[in-house]
Amino acid sequence: MPDTPEGGIAGETTVLIPATEQHLPLLADWFADPAFVRHWGGRPLTREEVSAKYTGRRRPAVVSLLVLREAVPVGYAQYVSTGPREGGIDLVLHPSAQGRGLGPDAARALIRHLHTVLGWDRVTVDPESSNPRAVRAWRKAGFRAVGHPGKPSADGVPAERRGGRVKPCPVPGGRPIRPAPSARLRPMTTQRASTSPFDLSGRVAVVTGAARGIGRSAAVALAAAGADVAGLDIVGEVSPRMDFAPAEPADLEETGRAVRAHGRRWLALRADIRDIAALRAAAERVVQEWGGIDVVLANAGIQAFKPLLEMDDGDWFDQIDNNLTGTANTLRAFGPHLVARGGGRLIVTSSTQGQHGTKWGASYSASKWGIIGLMKSAALDLGQYGITVNAIVPGLIDTALTRHEDRYAQAIADGGGTPTGDVSKDEQTAASSLAAKLPLGVPWIDPDAVAPAVVYLASDAARMVSGTALSVTGGDSARITA
């Protein structure tokens, strides 16, 4: 946390200090700059107007603050009391300081000061509808949309996700993606707003493979952290080569019930990730209904086992097409909407088997190795848009993907044994063998143990984390050097 001058308000990376007449030359330059004023709202101002409004002359009614980063001014903020225990705030960063997480940090620091020092119960902001980046920053600081007093939203669309122009982004067909039009952005408010960097309140997350396993656990954890969740799954057979039952519509419904139990919105989407047109339609539906997308977990995957020289084309391509190409399709379909949002989080699911070879599992390992390369390349491509791209690397997780005879037989053979074909016996043998390999002594990891890693990568706490893999393997990672 930076050093705090007397009378200052400290965040993790920023400090807010009272703005005075000595800051007039700087503020006059800023408010005369159309690029700066565009984010604040209004028109460029004269030096006299800035002096009257933004250098402390309106205290105590309006408190003006300068935002500093390492003692260098990077923005302006103010707050005004509108009642005994409530009021409004505003904050704008200089264009050169945007996209580095400084705005949300300064906003959280100011909110914390108003709540804990001044005793406010309610804080309100009213961002410009033409500035979706500002809307996103306020949402990241913990704000929720509200209607005008006595006038709730007629169409049910959250106000902070409405309106305005955004910078066009490249999408197939050359059409820019824009938020849905609206007349005016309604105010946003927070009561005792969270200052946790892991809070996902007001964000929209999409999870593929959401019907069960890691997908369900991640969807529920994201909802528990405050996100609204759209869960996508094929809920049907992906390949006839799988030795386990596919997810069913009832599984996806159960995920939805668990998400709603946390008071968050849920949207069920049925699509095959190998079909990029279907994914693009799903993405458009999320944006149409909820206004945008902030977080995507590309998690859907399948696994089967067969020695390489015994594989036919389907044994190879079913896993490559679903796991690797399907993950790339997910990033390609949903990524442009994160660009339009002004940034976001893309998370992909790889595997420890994407970091080492797998007996009878060449196709699966190749697909999961490929996902690591895809993730790192996407991180290089998308960083300029404020998008982080990372992978989670689960170990052997206790899901339908791992609890079946083919998987038990592979584990036994990998350890030099011979499977019996008896599911119950082979399960016990495989469990003993797998547990003996892991430093933490478990054969399978509960998918709920992976979900916190997803929440972390989706959060502001990971805003400077991109292009890396986060492992949850029960200690198996200790054996991996790649």
N, C-alpha and C positions, 0 to 999 in steps of 0.2 A: 504494500500500500504506500503511495507517495507521501512525502512530507506535507503537512497541512499548515498553511499560514494561519495566523490568528483570525478568527471569523470565517475560516474556510470550511468547506464540506468535502470530505474525502470519499472517493470511490476506490475501487481496486487499482485503476490505472489513470484516473482523472481526479482533479480537484476543482471545486467551484469556489470562487472568491467574489466578494462584492465588487461590482463595476462602479467606478468613480470617474470624475472628470479627467483624471490622468489617463484614462483609457479612451478618451474621446477621439483622438486621431485614428487609432486602430478601428474603433467601432464605426466611425464616420466612413472610413474606406470600405469596410465590409458592407454596410447598409447602402452604400452608393453603387455597389457591384451587383448588376442584374443576376449573376449566377448565384450569389449568396441570397439575395432577396427572394429569388424564385422558390427557394426551399423554406423561407420564413413566411412568405405570403405577402402580397401587397406590391408596392412600387418602390423604386429606389428613393432614398430620403436625403435631404440636405443635412449639412453638418448641424444646423440649428435644431432641426427636428430630432436628430439623434441625441443631441445634448439634452433636449427636453424630455425625451422618452426613455432613454436607455442607459443613462449614466448615474442613476440613483436619485434624481430629483423628485421622483414620484413616491419615494419612501414616506411613510410606512405602507401606503396602499399597495404599491408594486415594488417588489424587491428584485433588482437587476443583478445578474451574476455573470462572471466571465468563466468559461470552462478552460482549464489548463491541462496540458499533457506534458509532463517533465518540464514544468515552468513555462511552457510555450503556449500562448493563447490559441485555442482551436475551435472555440464556439461561444455562443451566448445563451443564457437561460434566464427565466424570470418566473416568479410566482406571485399570485395575488389572492388574498383572502376574500371569499365571497359569503362567508357565514361564520358562526362561532367556531366550528371545527372542520371547515372544509374550504376548498379553493381550487384555483386552476393553475396550471403550469404550462410553460412552453420552452422549447429548446431547439436550437439550430446549430449545426456544425458548419465550419468553413468547408467548401467543396474538397479542399486538399486533405481534410481529415476524415472524410466519410469512408465507410466500408471497412473500418478497423475495429469495430465494436466499442468505440469511444462514446457514441451517443447513448446506447443502452446502459453503459456503465455510469455515466453522469446522471442519467435519469433515475436509475436505481438509488444512487447516492442521495439525490435531492428528495426522492420520495421517502427514503428512510429518515432523512432529517425532518421532513414535515410530519411524519407519523410519530417518531420517537421523541423529538425535541419540542416541536410545536403542538403536538397532540392532535393533529388532524385525523379525522376518520374517513374523509372522502377527498380524493384528488381527481380532477377532471382535466382532459386535454381536448382540443378541437382541431385536429390536423387538417391540412389542406388536402382536398380530394385529388388534386393534380400532382400530389407527391406521394406515390405508393411507398417509396423508401422510408419516408417519415412515419407513415402508418405502420409499416413493419417494425420500425424501431420502437414505437410506443407499445406495440403488442409484445415485443420481446422484453420490454420493461415491466410487463404484467398487467397491462390495461385490457379491458373488455369493452366491447361496443355497447352503447345504450341509446335509446331513442331520446328525442327531446322530451323535457318534462311533460308528462301527461299525454305524450304522443308516441307510443311504441311503433316500432318498424312495422309497416303494413305488409311487407312481403316476406318477412322472416329472415332476410339476408343480413348477416352481421354488418354493421355500418363500416367497420374498419376494413372490410374487404370490398368496398364499393369504389366505383368511379375512377375517372381520371386517365390521363395519358401516361404511358410508360414508354421507355425506349424499346423500339421493335427488336425482336430477337429472331435469329434464323430458325425457320421451321420448314418441314417439307412443303413444297408448293410455294414457298416464298411469302406466306401470309404471316404478318406479325401477330403475336398473341397479346391480347389486351384484356384487362378486367372488364366486367360487365358495366355498361354506362349507368350513371345515376345522377340525379340533380345535385345532391349535396351530401357530403360526408357528415354523418351524425357524430356527436361528441362520444368520447370514450372515457371510461371511468374505472377507478380501482378503489376498493376498500381494503386498507391495510395490505397494499400490494406486496407480493412476494419479492424478496430480493435474492432468492436463490438462483445461482447460475444454471441449475438443473430444471428450473420451472419451464414448462412448455405451454403455459396457458395461452389460449388464443391461436395456437398453431394448428395446421392441418397436416396430418401424416397419412401416407399411403403405405400399406404393407402387402407384399405379394406372398403367396403361400400362407395366407392368414387363417386357414381353416383349423389348423392344429399345430402342434409342435412348437418350434421356435417362433414361427409366425404368430401364433395365438399369444404366446407369452409376451412377445415384443409389443403386439397391439395393445394388450391389457396394460403393460407397463407404461407405454406412451400415454395412454388415457389416464392412468394414475398420476402421471406428471403434468396433466392438464391439456393434452392434445386431443383434438377431434380426429377420429381414425376412419379411413376408408380401407376395408379389407378386401383384397382381390385373390381369387382362387379359381382354379378350373373346376373344382369339386366334381371330379370325374376321372376316368382313366387317362393317364398320360401315355403309357406304353404297356403293351401286353407282356413285356419282359420283366415287369416288376413283380417281386415275390411278396407283396403286401397289398392289402386292400386300399383303394384310393380314398381320398377325402370325399365326404358326401355333403349335400346342402345343409343337413342338420349340424354338421361340424362348424360350418361358417356361421350359422345362426347362433351356435353356442358362444363363439367368439364375440359376436355382436352383443349378446346379453351381458357378457363379462365387461365389455367396454362401457356399455350404458350404465352398469352398476356403479361406475365411477362418475356418473353425471355428465359424461361426454357424448357428443353426437357420433353416430355410427352409420356408415354407408357400405352395403354389401355389393361387391362387383364380381361378376362371373366372366372370366376371360382366360384364354390360353396365352401364356407369355411368348409362345412361338409366333403368335399372330400380332404383328406390330400394329396393324390397322385396328384391331380390337383394343389394344392397349391405348392407342391414341384416343379412341372413342371413350374409353374409361377415364382417361385424364381430363378430357373435355367435360365429361359429366361432373367430375369432382369440382372443377373450376366453376362450372355453371351453377352448381348447387351451393358451394361453399365459398366461392370467390377467389380461390388460389390454392397453391400447394407449397408447403415449406419443407417437408421431410419425406423422403422415399426410402423404404427398406426393400431392396430387391432380394428376396429371400427364397422364392420358390425353387425347388430342386428335387431331383429324383436320383436313385442309385440302384444299380444291379451289378451282378458279379459273373464274370466268365473269363477264362484264360484268353489272352489276346489272340492266339492263333486259332481259337475255336469261335471267335466272334464272327457273326455275319454283319451286314451293313447296319441293320437295325440295332444290334447290340451296341455298336459304336455311336451311331448318329443320334439315337434317341436321347442319350445323356448329353452329348455335345450340343445338340439343337436346343434342348430345354434349359440346361444349366448355364451354358456359356452364351449362346446366342439369345436365349430368353432374357438373361440378365442384361445383355447389351441392348436388347429391344426396350427393356424397361427404362434404362437410362435415356435412351433416345426419345422415347415417347413422353416421359414425364419431365426430363431435364429442361426443355424450353420453358415450361411453366415456372420453374424455379428461377430461371433467368428473368422472366417477366415480373417475378415477385421481388426481384432485387437481391436474390441470394437464397441460400438454403443448404440442406444437408442431403447428400446421397450416400446411402450405406448399402453395401453388398454383402452377401453371405458366401464365404468361401468354406474352407475346411482344413483341418490338419492334413488331410489326404491331398490337399492342394499345396502341401509343403514337403511331401515325401512320396515315394512310390507306394503303390498298394497292390498286393498280390491279388490277381483276378479282377483288379479294378482300374485298368489302364484308362478306360474312357472317363470314369468318374474323376480320377486324379487329374487327367488332362484338362477336364472342364473346370475344375476348381483351381488348378494352377493358372489357367487362362483368365479366370476372374480376378486374380491378383494383378496380372498385367493390365487387364482392362481398367481396374480401379486406379492404378497408378497413372495410366495414360489419361484417363478422364480427369484426374486431379490436376494434371498439367493444362488440359484444355479449358477447364471450367473455373479455375481460380480467379480469373479476371472478372467473373460475374459475381464474386462473393459466395461461390458454392464450394463447400468442402466435400471431398469424396474419400471414403474410407471403407475398410472391410472388417467384418467380424470373422474370426476363425474359431468356430466351435470344435471341440473334440468330439468324442463319441457321445451323442446326446440320446437320451431316453425318449425316442419317438418311433413312429411306425417305420421310419426309414432304417432303423437299426435293430428292431426287435422282431426278427423273422428268421427262418431256417437258413436261407442263403447267407445271411450275415453271420450267423453263428458258425456255419460251416467254414466260411472264409477265415474267421478269427481262429478257429481250431487248426485249420490247415496252415495258416501263417505261423502258428506256434509249433509246427512240426507234427501235429496230431492228425487223427483220422476221424472225421465226423461219422456219427452212427446213422443219421437220418431220422432219429427220434428227436422231435423238437424239444421236448422237456429236458432230456439228457444233454443234448447239445447246448441248450441255453445255459445250464448249470456249468458245463465245462468251459464254455466261452466266457461266462461271467468271471470264473476263477482266473482264467488266463488273462483277461483284460484288466481286472483289478490288480493283478500282480505287476502289470507293466506301469501303472500310473503311480507317481509319487504320493498322490492323495488317496490311493487305494480304493477307488470306485470303478466299477465296470462301465457305468453309464452316468452321464451328468444330466440333472434335471434341466429342462429348457428354461425354467424360471431363473436359473443361474446365469443364463446368457443375456436375458432381457435388460439388466442394468447397463450392460456395455452398449446396447443400442440406445438407451436413453442418454447416456453420456455423450455418445457421438452425435446425437441429435440436438444437444443442448448448447447454450452459449459457453459453457465451460470448455467445450472442444472447438471453439471458433478458430483457433490457430492450429488445429490438428487436421491435416489433410495428406492423402497419399500414403497412409500407413494401415497396418493390420493390427487389430486388437484381439488377442487370443484368450479363449476361455476353455481350457483343455484339461483341467484337473492335474496339471503338471506335465503333460505330454510334451508341451512346448520346450521343456528343458532338454529334450533330445534332438531338437531341430536346429540346424545351423543355417538353413537357407533363408 
